[in-house]
Structures are given as C-alpha cells and as structure tokens.
Amino acid sequence: MGKKGYEVPREGTIQVTLSNPNQTVVKMFVVLYDLKDMPPRSRTFLRQRILYMPIGSSDKDPDAQKWLRYLIHLRFASSKSGKIYLHSDMRIVIFRKSDADTATGHGLAPHELRSFTHTPVNPKYSPRMSTTTR
C-alpha cells in the first residue's frame, strides 16, 4: 500500500482479491465498513471472519473456531485533516479443512458460509502515535 497507505471514503465497501501466481482468483473478500465517527489522528481495524458453519448456528458458539475458513484483517488510520486510509499491511488467513466439508456431504447437518465483521469495542479508536504530519 505504500508509505502513505490507500485513501478510502469514511464508509463503503472494500474488495480484496487474492490471486495465485497464474492470476487465477483464489478468494475475493468483500468487507463493508462505516468509520464516519472516526476522529482525526486515530486508528482502528476491521476483522472479517468467514465460517463454514451448520445452518442456524451463531458465531458465538464454542465450536465457531473449528468452522473458520477465511480471515482478513484490515488496519485503518485517519490523518490530521480527518481523511481515512488503509495503512501498513493487511493480513489474510486461509484454512483448508476439507475433512469437515466432506463430512457435510455424508449426512451431517447442512452447512453454509457466513461472514462476520468485528471491530474493537472499548476503545473503538486509538490515538495514532506517529510523527508524520499529513
């Protein structure tokens, strides 16, 4: 993303496409976000988890960690003027758990892919500790 990051609107959708060396799409992430209340010179993150879970289950279920298939972690920072940037790096984790997916086809409860986006709660935003003056 470069040193300055990538400027984004205060709310919207970020699409990240992960490709292999042959430029074939491996996974496409679509992350909705709303940072309208983000103060200047602060930072936060969004984490989207995509679970392959039994229909009707919740991401609060104790088994939810076993259902994790994809995760993307995005970091945001605001400038002195209040502009929002994706900054530093983004992290992507892909779990290949074909044993559970295959078992689903053999009579276990039906499953579905569901995504959950989480942000920090207390505090939602942290002050930026940077000497950069944007």
Sequence and secondary structure as in RCSB ss.txt:
>XXXX:A:sequence
MGKKGYEVPREGTIQVTLSNPNQTVVKMFVVLYDLKDMPPRSRTFLRQRILYMPIGSSDKDPDAQKWLRYLIHLR
FASSKSGKIYLHSDMRIVIFRKSDADTATGHGLAPHELRSFTHTPVNPKYSPRMSTTTR
>XXXX:A:secstr
  SS EEE SEEEEEEEEE TT  EEEEEEEEEE TT  TTEEEEEEEEEEEEETT  TTSTTGGGGEEEEEEEE
EEE TT  EEE S  EEEE   HHHHHHHTTTS  EEEEEEEE   TTSSEE       
